[in-house]
C-alpha cells in the first residue's frame, strides 16, 4: 500500500510527479488519485499533516473484497511431488 500521507505532503508542496515517484516509490496512478482527492476534499498542508492513518485509509479505500474462508488452498506438497516425479510437468498443468 502506498504511503498516501507522504504523497499528499509532497503534492501539496508542489513537487512534480517524477519527484514524488522518486521519493516515495509509488505509481503515477496513485499520485493522480491523491491529487484528485486533495482537490475534492479541499485539503490543505496543515490538514494533511494532522490526519491520522485511519482518516487517510478512509479516503483511499483498497477496493479489494475479502477472500472467502471457503477457498480451498492448493496442496503444494502434492504439486511439488508431481513436479519432481515428472520432468514434463508444467506450472500450467498444476493450475
Biopython code that builds the backbone (N, CA, C, O; Angstrom):
import numpy as np
from Bio.PDB.StructureBuilder import StructureBuilder

atoms = [
    (1, "UNK", "N", (0.844, -1.170, 0.000)),
    (1, "UNK", "CA", (0.000, 0.000, 0.000)),
    (1, "UNK", "C", (0.887, 1.230, 0.000)),
    (1, "UNK", "O", (1.907, 1.283, 0.687)),
    (2, "UNK", "N", (0.487, 2.197, -0.767)),
    (2, "UNK", "CA", (1.270, 3.430, -0.901)),
    (2, "UNK", "C", (1.196, 4.261, 0.373)),
    (2, "UNK", "O", (0.236, 4.165, 1.138)),
    (3, "UNK", "N", (2.208, 5.064, 0.585)),
    (3, "UNK", "CA", (2.247, 5.979, 1.721)),
    (3, "UNK", "C", (1.534, 7.261, 1.293)),
    (3, "UNK", "O", (2.163, 8.220, 0.846)),
    (4, "UNK", "N", (0.208, 7.255, 1.440)),
    (4, "UNK", "CA", (-0.609, 8.362, 0.950)),
    (4, "UNK", "C", (-0.314, 9.671, 1.671)),
    (4, "UNK", "O", (-0.440, 10.742, 1.078)),
    (5, "UNK", "N", (0.069, 9.604, 2.919)),
    (5, "UNK", "CA", (0.383, 10.827, 3.664)),
    (5, "UNK", "C", (1.626, 11.497, 3.078)),
    (5, "UNK", "O", (1.656, 12.718, 2.918)),
    (6, "UNK", "N", (2.644, 10.708, 2.758)),
    (6, "UNK", "CA", (3.860, 11.257, 2.158)),
    (6, "UNK", "C", (3.571, 11.826, 0.771)),
    (6, "UNK", "O", (4.074, 12.890, 0.411)),
    (7, "UNK", "N", (2.757, 11.110, -0.001)),
    (7, "UNK", "CA", (2.389, 11.599, -1.334)),
    (7, "UNK", "C", (1.626, 12.908, -1.210)),
    (7, "UNK", "O", (1.875, 13.850, -1.963)),
    (8, "UNK", "N", (0.686, 12.969, -0.249)),
    (8, "UNK", "CA", (-0.097, 14.186, -0.036)),
    (8, "UNK", "C", (0.805, 15.364, 0.317)),
    (8, "UNK", "O", (0.657, 16.461, -0.220)),
    (9, "UNK", "N", (1.736, 15.116, 1.225)),
    (9, "UNK", "CA", (2.644, 16.179, 1.673)),
    (9, "UNK", "C", (3.464, 16.722, 0.504)),
    (9, "UNK", "O", (3.597, 17.934, 0.340)),
    (10, "UNK", "N", (4.010, 15.815, -0.304)),
    (10, "UNK", "CA", (4.820, 16.243, -1.439)),
    (10, "UNK", "C", (3.984, 16.924, -2.524)),
    (10, "UNK", "O", (4.429, 17.896, -3.135)),
    (11, "UNK", "N", (2.776, 16.414, -2.763)),
    (11, "UNK", "CA", (1.906, 17.020, -3.771)),
    (11, "UNK", "C", (1.485, 18.426, -3.353)),
    (11, "UNK", "O", (1.441, 19.335, -4.181)),
    (12, "UNK", "N", (1.179, 18.603, -2.078)),
    (12, "UNK", "CA", (0.786, 19.928, -1.590)),
    (12, "UNK", "C", (1.964, 20.902, -1.575)),
    (12, "UNK", "O", (1.770, 22.117, -1.627)),
    (13, "UNK", "N", (3.183, 20.369, -1.503)),
    (13, "UNK", "CA", (4.378, 21.217, -1.542)),
    (13, "UNK", "C", (4.722, 21.630, -2.972)),
    (13, "UNK", "O", (5.620, 22.444, -3.186)),
    (14, "UNK", "N", (4.007, 21.066, -3.952)),
    (14, "UNK", "CA", (4.201, 21.463, -5.346)),
    (14, "UNK", "C", (5.222, 20.652, -6.109)),
    (14, "UNK", "O", (5.693, 21.089, -7.159)),
    (15, "UNK", "N", (5.576, 19.478, -5.608)),
    (15, "UNK", "CA", (6.546, 18.631, -6.307)),
    (15, "UNK", "C", (5.901, 18.000, -7.544)),
    (15, "UNK", "O", (4.686, 17.811, -7.598)),
    (16, "UNK", "N", (6.736, 17.681, -8.532)),
    (16, "UNK", "CA", (6.246, 17.068, -9.761)),
    (16, "UNK", "C", (6.004, 15.578, -9.555)),
    (16, "UNK", "O", (6.408, 14.999, -8.547)),
    (17, "UNK", "N", (5.339, 14.975, -10.526)),
    (17, "UNK", "CA", (5.075, 13.537, -10.465)),
    (17, "UNK", "C", (6.395, 12.766, -10.364)),
    (17, "UNK", "O", (6.519, 11.855, -9.546)),
    (18, "UNK", "N", (7.365, 13.123, -11.179)),
    (18, "UNK", "CA", (8.644, 12.408, -11.191)),
    (18, "UNK", "C", (9.361, 12.503, -9.852)),
    (18, "UNK", "O", (9.949, 11.524, -9.392)),
    (19, "UNK", "N", (9.318, 13.663, -9.229)),
    (19, "UNK", "CA", (9.957, 13.834, -7.930)),
    (19, "UNK", "C", (9.268, 12.996, -6.859)),
    (19, "UNK", "O", (9.929, 12.407, -6.003)),
    (20, "UNK", "N", (7.945, 12.945, -6.908)),
    (20, "UNK", "CA", (7.193, 12.160, -5.922)),
    (20, "UNK", "C", (7.449, 10.671, -6.118)),
    (20, "UNK", "O", (7.622, 9.935, -5.147)),
    (21, "UNK", "N", (7.474, 10.227, -7.372)),
    (21, "UNK", "CA", (7.748, 8.818, -7.657)),
    (21, "UNK", "C", (9.130, 8.440, -7.131)),
    (21, "UNK", "O", (9.293, 7.379, -6.529)),
    (22, "UNK", "N", (10.122, 9.297, -7.353)),
    (22, "UNK", "CA", (11.481, 9.014, -6.901)),
    (22, "UNK", "C", (11.571, 8.994, -5.371)),
    (22, "UNK", "O", (12.297, 8.177, -4.804)),
    (23, "UNK", "N", (10.844, 9.881, -4.709)),
    (23, "UNK", "CA", (10.927, 9.987, -3.251)),
    (23, "UNK", "C", (10.165, 8.885, -2.532)),
    (23, "UNK", "O", (10.655, 8.323, -1.552)),
    (24, "UNK", "N", (8.967, 8.577, -3.017)),
    (24, "UNK", "CA", (8.091, 7.646, -2.299)),
    (24, "UNK", "C", (8.125, 6.240, -2.891)),
    (24, "UNK", "O", (7.913, 5.264, -2.172)),
    (25, "UNK", "N", (8.388, 6.127, -4.185)),
    (25, "UNK", "CA", (8.398, 4.822, -4.830)),
    (25, "UNK", "C", (7.000, 4.319, -5.140)),
    (25, "UNK", "O", (6.728, 3.123, -5.034)),
    (26, "UNK", "N", (6.120, 5.219, -5.520)),
    (26, "UNK", "CA", (4.738, 4.855, -5.836)),
    (26, "UNK", "C", (4.515, 5.012, -7.334)),
    (26, "UNK", "O", (5.424, 5.397, -8.069)),
    (27, "UNK", "N", (3.309, 4.713, -7.775)),
    (27, "UNK", "CA", (2.985, 4.849, -9.188)),
    (27, "UNK", "C", (2.376, 6.219, -9.471)),
    (27, "UNK", "O", (1.898, 6.902, -8.565)),
    (28, "UNK", "N", (2.401, 6.601, -10.724)),
    (28, "UNK", "CA", (1.788, 7.871, -11.130)),
    (28, "UNK", "C", (0.272, 7.829, -10.911)),
    (28, "UNK", "O", (-0.358, 8.850, -10.637)),
    (29, "UNK", "N", (-0.288, 6.649, -11.035)),
    (29, "UNK", "CA", (-1.727, 6.484, -10.820)),
    (29, "UNK", "C", (-2.117, 6.831, -9.382)),
    (29, "UNK", "O", (-3.144, 7.467, -9.144)),
    (30, "UNK", "N", (-1.287, 6.407, -8.431)),
    (30, "UNK", "CA", (-1.556, 6.726, -7.026)),
    (30, "UNK", "C", (-1.418, 8.221, -6.768)),
    (30, "UNK", "O", (-2.177, 8.788, -5.982)),
    (31, "UNK", "N", (-0.464, 8.857, -7.417)),
    (31, "UNK", "CA", (-0.293, 10.300, -7.264)),
    (31, "UNK", "C", (-1.506, 11.028, -7.822)),
    (31, "UNK", "O", (-1.998, 11.978, -7.214)),
    (32, "UNK", "N", (-1.991, 10.586, -8.977)),
    (32, "UNK", "CA", (-3.171, 11.205, -9.576)),
    (32, "UNK", "C", (-4.385, 11.056, -8.659)),
    (32, "UNK", "O", (-5.183, 11.983, -8.525)),
    (33, "UNK", "N", (-4.521, 9.886, -8.027)),
    (33, "UNK", "CA", (-5.637, 9.660, -7.106)),
    (33, "UNK", "C", (-5.536, 10.588, -5.906)),
    (33, "UNK", "O", (-6.546, 11.118, -5.443)),
    (34, "UNK", "N", (-4.320, 10.789, -5.400)),
    (34, "UNK", "CA", (-4.124, 11.680, -4.256)),
    (34, "UNK", "C", (-4.453, 13.118, -4.641)),
    (34, "UNK", "O", (-5.130, 13.821, -3.890)),
    (35, "UNK", "N", (-3.981, 13.557, -5.797)),
    (35, "UNK", "CA", (-4.247, 14.928, -6.231)),
    (35, "UNK", "C", (-5.748, 15.154, -6.446)),
    (35, "UNK", "O", (-6.273, 16.220, -6.125)),
    (36, "UNK", "N", (-6.420, 14.158, -6.982)),
    (36, "UNK", "CA", (-7.866, 14.254, -7.192)),
    (36, "UNK", "C", (-8.588, 14.354, -5.839)),
    (36, "UNK", "O", (-9.526, 15.138, -5.693)),
    (37, "UNK", "N", (-8.155, 13.573, -4.869)),
    (37, "UNK", "CA", (-8.754, 13.601, -3.535)),
    (37, "UNK", "C", (-8.488, 14.926, -2.837)),
    (37, "UNK", "O", (-9.372, 15.468, -2.174)),
    (38, "UNK", "N", (-7.276, 15.452, -2.982)),
    (38, "UNK", "CA", (-6.932, 16.747, -2.390)),
    (38, "UNK", "C", (-7.859, 17.828, -2.928)),
    (38, "UNK", "O", (-8.353, 18.662, -2.170)),
    (39, "UNK", "N", (-8.092, 17.813, -4.221)),
    (39, "UNK", "CA", (-8.976, 18.796, -4.843)),
    (39, "UNK", "C", (-10.418, 18.605, -4.396)),
    (39, "UNK", "O", (-11.114, 19.576, -4.098)),
    (40, "UNK", "N", (-10.867, 17.357, -4.350)),
    (40, "UNK", "CA", (-12.263, 17.076, -3.992)),
    (40, "UNK", "C", (-12.585, 17.476, -2.552)),
    (40, "UNK", "O", (-13.653, 18.026, -2.282)),
    (41, "UNK", "N", (-11.660, 17.201, -1.626)),
    (41, "UNK", "CA", (-11.895, 17.494, -0.213)),
    (41, "UNK", "C", (-11.382, 18.869, 0.207)),
    (41, "UNK", "O", (-11.662, 19.313, 1.320)),
    (42, "UNK", "N", (-10.634, 19.552, -0.669)),
    (42, "UNK", "CA", (-10.077, 20.859, -0.330)),
    (42, "UNK", "C", (-9.071, 20.780, 0.805)),
    (42, "UNK", "O", (-9.072, 21.624, 1.701)),
    (43, "UNK", "N", (-8.222, 19.780, 0.768)),
    (43, "UNK", "CA", (-7.259, 19.544, 1.841)),
    (43, "UNK", "C", (-6.092, 20.528, 1.725)),
    (43, "UNK", "O", (-5.570, 20.764, 0.636)),
    (44, "UNK", "N", (-5.697, 21.088, 2.852)),
    (44, "UNK", "CA", (-4.537, 21.974, 2.911)),
    (44, "UNK", "C", (-3.362, 21.219, 3.517)),
    (44, "UNK", "O", (-3.521, 20.105, 4.016)),
    (45, "UNK", "N", (-2.187, 21.827, 3.471)),
    (45, "UNK", "CA", (-0.991, 21.176, 4.025)),
    (45, "UNK", "C", (-1.134, 20.945, 5.528)),
    (45, "UNK", "O", (-0.691, 19.916, 6.038)),
    (46, "UNK", "N", (-1.746, 21.888, 6.239)),
    (46, "UNK", "CA", (-1.943, 21.739, 7.677)),
    (46, "UNK", "C", (-2.890, 20.601, 8.013)),
    (46, "UNK", "O", (-2.663, 19.853, 8.964)),
    (47, "UNK", "N", (-3.959, 20.472, 7.224)),
    (47, "UNK", "CA", (-4.904, 19.379, 7.449)),
    (47, "UNK", "C", (-4.244, 18.034, 7.166)),
    (47, "UNK", "O", (-4.446, 17.071, 7.905)),
    (48, "UNK", "N", (-3.463, 17.972, 6.108)),
    (48, "UNK", "CA", (-2.800, 16.713, 5.746)),
    (48, "UNK", "C", (-1.822, 16.281, 6.831)),
    (48, "UNK", "O", (-1.693, 15.089, 7.113)),
    (49, "UNK", "N", (-1.134, 17.241, 7.440)),
    (49, "UNK", "CA", (-0.161, 16.916, 8.482)),
    (49, "UNK", "C", (-0.837, 16.403, 9.750)),
    (49, "UNK", "O", (-0.260, 15.599, 10.481)),
    (50, "UNK", "N", (-2.059, 16.868, 10.010)),
    (50, "UNK", "CA", (-2.739, 16.473, 11.244)),
    (50, "UNK", "C", (-3.624, 15.234, 11.090)),
    (50, "UNK", "O", (-4.227, 14.790, 12.067)),
    (51, "UNK", "N", (-3.714, 14.672, 9.884)),
    (51, "UNK", "CA", (-4.564, 13.488, 9.657)),
    (51, "UNK", "C", (-3.918, 12.241, 10.251)),
    (51, "UNK", "O", (-2.704, 12.051, 10.179)),
    (52, "UNK", "N", (-4.763, 11.401, 10.839)),
    (52, "UNK", "CA", (-4.257, 10.124, 11.357)),
    (52, "UNK", "C", (-4.403, 9.054, 10.273)),
    (52, "UNK", "O", (-5.124, 9.264, 9.296)),
    (53, "UNK", "N", (-3.736, 7.919, 10.429)),
    (53, "UNK", "CA", (-3.776, 6.864, 9.406)),
    (53, "UNK", "C", (-5.184, 6.359, 9.085)),
    (53, "UNK", "O", (-5.452, 5.991, 7.941)),
    (54, "UNK", "N", (-6.078, 6.333, 10.057)),
    (54, "UNK", "CA", (-7.445, 5.854, 9.809)),
    (54, "UNK", "C", (-8.191, 6.805, 8.876)),
    (54, "UNK", "O", (-8.928, 6.356, 7.998)),
    (55, "UNK", "N", (-8.010, 8.097, 9.056)),
    (55, "UNK", "CA", (-8.660, 9.078, 8.177)),
    (55, "UNK", "C", (-8.142, 8.952, 6.747)),
    (55, "UNK", "O", (-8.910, 9.009, 5.788)),
    (56, "UNK", "N", (-6.845, 8.782, 6.623)),
    (56, "UNK", "CA", (-6.250, 8.653, 5.291)),
    (56, "UNK", "C", (-6.713, 7.360, 4.625)),
    (56, "UNK", "O", (-7.022, 7.357, 3.433)),
    (57, "UNK", "N", (-6.763, 6.272, 5.372)),
    (57, "UNK", "CA", (-7.230, 4.994, 4.822)),
    (57, "UNK", "C", (-8.686, 5.093, 4.370)),
    (57, "UNK", "O", (-9.076, 4.449, 3.397)),
    (58, "UNK", "N", (-9.483, 5.888, 5.063)),
    (58, "UNK", "CA", (-10.880, 6.077, 4.663)),
    (58, "UNK", "C", (-11.020, 6.838, 3.360)),
    (58, "UNK", "O", (-11.983, 6.631, 2.621)),
    (59, "UNK", "N", (-10.077, 7.711, 3.071)),
    (59, "UNK", "CA", (-10.115, 8.479, 1.825)),
    (59, "UNK", "C", (-9.666, 7.651, 0.625)),
    (59, "UNK", "O", (-10.075, 7.921, -0.504)),
    (60, "UNK", "N", (-8.828, 6.647, 0.865)),
    (60, "UNK", "CA", (-8.277, 5.826, -0.212)),
    (60, "UNK", "C", (-8.579, 4.358, 0.056)),
    (60, "UNK", "O", (-7.692, 3.613, 0.474)),
    (61, "UNK", "N", (-9.820, 3.930, -0.179)),
    (61, "UNK", "CA", (-10.169, 2.530, 0.087)),
    (61, "UNK", "C", (-9.406, 1.591, -0.850)),
    (61, "UNK", "O", (-9.094, 1.937, -1.989)),
    (62, "UNK", "N", (-9.121, 0.417, -0.345)),
    (62, "UNK", "CA", (-8.351, -0.566, -1.089)),
    (62, "UNK", "C", (-9.144, -1.108, -2.280)),
    (62, "UNK", "O", (-8.580, -1.313, -3.355)),
    (63, "UNK", "N", (-10.426, -1.337, -2.100)),
    (63, "UNK", "CA", (-11.272, -1.805, -3.193)),
    (63, "UNK", "C", (-11.296, -3.308, -3.373)),
    (63, "UNK", "O", (-12.111, -3.827, -4.136)),
    (64, "UNK", "N", (-10.420, -4.012, -2.685)),
    (64, "UNK", "CA", (-10.430, -5.464, -2.811)),
    (64, "UNK", "C", (-11.469, -6.049, -1.862)),
    (64, "UNK", "O", (-11.693, -5.539, -0.765)),
    (65, "UNK", "N", (-12.084, -7.109, -2.305)),
    (65, "UNK", "CA", (-13.058, -7.791, -1.464)),
    (65, "UNK", "C", (-12.326, -8.829, -0.623)),
    (65, "UNK", "O", (-11.253, -9.310, -0.989)),
    (66, "UNK", "N", (-12.920, -9.152, 0.485)),
    (66, "UNK", "CA", (-12.331, -10.144, 1.369)),
    (66, "UNK", "C", (-12.410, -11.523, 0.727)),
    (66, "UNK", "O", (-13.423, -11.880, 0.126)),
    (67, "UNK", "N", (-11.350, -12.283, 0.856)),
    (67, "UNK", "CA", (-11.309, -13.631, 0.302)),
    (67, "UNK", "C", (-12.168, -14.535, 1.173)),
    (67, "UNK", "O", (-12.093, -14.491, 2.401)),
    (68, "UNK", "N", (-12.960, -15.333, 0.539)),
    (68, "UNK", "CA", (-13.842, -16.241, 1.250)),
    (68, "UNK", "C", (-13.042, -17.277, 2.029)),
    (68, "UNK", "O", (-12.012, -17.768, 1.566)),
    (69, "UNK", "N", (-13.528, -17.592, 3.197)),
    (69, "UNK", "CA", (-12.880, -18.614, 4.019)),
    (69, "UNK", "C", (-13.082, -20.007, 3.420)),
    (69, "UNK", "O", (-12.366, -20.942, 3.776)),
    (70, "UNK", "N", (-14.056, -20.150, 2.511)),
    (70, "UNK", "CA", (-14.345, -21.435, 1.897)),
    (70, "UNK", "C", (-13.361, -21.790, 0.788)),
    (70, "UNK", "O", (-13.441, -22.879, 0.219)),
    (71, "UNK", "N", (-12.439, -20.891, 0.475)),
    (71, "UNK", "CA", (-11.472, -21.105, -0.586)),
    (71, "UNK", "C", (-10.601, -22.316, -0.243)),
    (71, "UNK", "O", (-10.063, -22.418, 0.860)),
    (72, "UNK", "N", (-10.477, -23.205, -1.184)),
    (72, "UNK", "CA", (-9.675, -24.410, -0.975)),
    (72, "UNK", "C", (-8.240, -24.107, -1.391)),
    (72, "UNK", "O", (-7.967, -23.755, -2.538)),
    (73, "UNK", "N", (-7.354, -24.251, -0.451)),
    (73, "UNK", "CA", (-5.947, -23.955, -0.727)),
    (73, "UNK", "C", (-5.322, -25.120, -1.489)),
    (73, "UNK", "O", (-5.659, -26.278, -1.244)),
    (74, "UNK", "N", (-4.408, -24.811, -2.414)),
    (74, "UNK", "CA", (-3.760, -25.876, -3.181)),
    (74, "UNK", "C", (-2.893, -26.762, -2.288)),
    (74, "UNK", "O", (-2.363, -26.316, -1.270)),
    (75, "UNK", "N", (-2.762, -27.999, -2.685)),
    (75, "UNK", "CA", (-1.899, -28.940, -1.980)),
    (75, "UNK", "C", (-0.495, -28.833, -2.592)),
    (75, "UNK", "O", (-0.158, -29.553, -3.532)),
    (76, "UNK", "N", (0.303, -27.933, -2.048)),
    (76, "UNK", "CA", (1.618, -27.652, -2.617)),
    (76, "UNK", "C", (2.567, -28.839, -2.519)),
    (76, "UNK", "O", (3.422, -29.020, -3.386)),
    (77, "UNK", "N", (2.427, -29.632, -1.494)),
    (77, "UNK", "CA", (3.287, -30.808, -1.361)),
    (77, "UNK", "C", (3.054, -31.782, -2.520)),
    (77, "UNK", "O", (3.999, -32.349, -3.069)),
    (78, "UNK", "N", (1.792, -31.963, -2.877)),
    (78, "UNK", "CA", (1.448, -32.861, -3.980)),
    (78, "UNK", "C", (1.944, -32.307, -5.314)),
    (78, "UNK", "O", (2.441, -33.048, -6.162)),
    (79, "UNK", "N", (1.799, -30.985, -5.486)),
    (79, "UNK", "CA", (2.262, -30.350, -6.718)),
    (79, "UNK", "C", (3.773, -30.487, -6.841)),
    (79, "UNK", "O", (4.288, -30.808, -7.912)),
    (80, "UNK", "N", (4.478, -30.243, -5.748)),
    (80, "UNK", "CA", (5.933, -30.359, -5.757)),
    (80, "UNK", "C", (6.365, -31.788, -6.058)),
    (80, "UNK", "O", (7.315, -32.009, -6.809)),
    (81, "UNK", "N", (5.674, -32.750, -5.476)),
    (81, "UNK", "CA", (5.999, -34.159, -5.735)),
    (81, "UNK", "C", (5.769, -34.490, -7.205)),
    (81, "UNK", "O", (6.571, -35.204, -7.808)),
    (82, "UNK", "N", (4.693, -33.984, -7.785)),
    (82, "UNK", "CA", (4.412, -34.229, -9.200)),
    (82, "UNK", "C", (5.491, -33.617, -10.081)),
    (82, "UNK", "O", (5.904, -34.212, -11.076)),
    (83, "UNK", "N", (5.945, -32.420, -9.708)),
    (83, "UNK", "CA", (6.975, -31.746, -10.499)),
    (83, "UNK", "C", (8.301, -32.503, -10.427)),
    (83, "UNK", "O", (9.032, -32.568, -11.416)),
    (84, "UNK", "N", (8.612, -33.069, -9.273)),
    (84, "UNK", "CA", (9.862, -33.814, -9.124)),
    (84, "UNK", "C", (9.800, -35.163, -9.835)),
    (84, "UNK", "O", (10.792, -35.616, -10.407)),
    (85, "UNK", "N", (8.642, -35.797, -9.798)),
    (85, "UNK", "CA", (8.477, -37.128, -10.380)),
    (85, "UNK", "C", (8.440, -37.063, -11.901)),
    (85, "UNK", "O", (9.038, -37.910, -12.565)),
    (86, "UNK", "N", (7.755, -36.080, -12.461)),
    (86, "UNK", "CA", (7.566, -35.971, -13.908)),
    (86, "UNK", "C", (8.258, -34.706, -14.409)),
    (86, "UNK", "O", (7.803, -33.600, -14.120)),
    (87, "UNK", "N", (9.338, -34.855, -15.145)),
    (87, "UNK", "CA", (10.079, -33.677, -15.584)),
    (87, "UNK", "C", (9.328, -32.870, -16.637)),
    (87, "UNK", "O", (9.717, -31.739, -16.929)),
    (88, "UNK", "N", (8.272, -33.416, -17.209)),
    (88, "UNK", "CA", (7.469, -32.693, -18.199)),
    (88, "UNK", "C", (6.263, -32.004, -17.569)),
    (88, "UNK", "O", (5.470, -31.378, -18.271)),
    (89, "UNK", "N", (6.124, -32.114, -16.276)),
    (89, "UNK", "CA", (5.027, -31.484, -15.547)),
    (89, "UNK", "C", (5.272, -29.976, -15.500)),
    (89, "UNK", "O", (6.322, -29.524, -15.043)),
    (90, "UNK", "N", (4.295, -29.204, -15.977)),
    (90, "UNK", "CA", (4.474, -27.755, -16.067)),
    (90, "UNK", "C", (3.630, -27.045, -14.998)),
    (90, "UNK", "O", (2.728, -27.633, -14.400)),
    (91, "UNK", "N", (3.945, -25.791, -14.783)),
    (91, "UNK", "CA", (3.181, -24.994, -13.847)),
    (91, "UNK", "C", (1.740, -24.834, -14.336)),
    (91, "UNK", "O", (0.808, -24.799, -13.532)),
    (92, "UNK", "N", (1.565, -24.739, -15.645)),
    (92, "UNK", "CA", (0.215, -24.609, -16.196)),
    (92, "UNK", "C", (-0.618, -25.842, -15.861)),
    (92, "UNK", "O", (-1.809, -25.720, -15.573)),
    (93, "UNK", "N", (-0.026, -26.996, -15.894)),
    (93, "UNK", "CA", (-0.753, -28.209, -15.516)),
    (93, "UNK", "C", (-1.099, -28.184, -14.040)),
    (93, "UNK", "O", (-2.152, -28.681, -13.640)),
    (94, "UNK", "N", (-0.234, -27.616, -13.238)),
    (94, "UNK", "CA", (-0.501, -27.547, -11.801)),
    (94, "UNK", "C", (-1.724, -26.689, -11.524)),
    (94, "UNK", "O", (-2.532, -27.004, -10.649)),
    (95, "UNK", "N", (-1.852, -25.619, -12.265)),
    (95, "UNK", "CA", (-3.014, -24.751, -12.065)),
    (95, "UNK", "C", (-4.273, -25.430, -12.559)),
    (95, "UNK", "O", (-5.358, -24.854, -12.475)),
]
sb = StructureBuilder()
sb.init_structure("model")
sb.init_model(0)
sb.init_chain("A")
sb.init_seg("    ")
for serial, (resi, resn, name, xyz) in enumerate(atoms, 1):
    if name == "N":
        sb.init_residue(resn, " ", resi, " ")
    sb.init_atom(name, np.array(xyz, "f"), 0.0, 1.0, " ", f" {name:<3s}", serial, name[0])
structure = sb.get_structure()
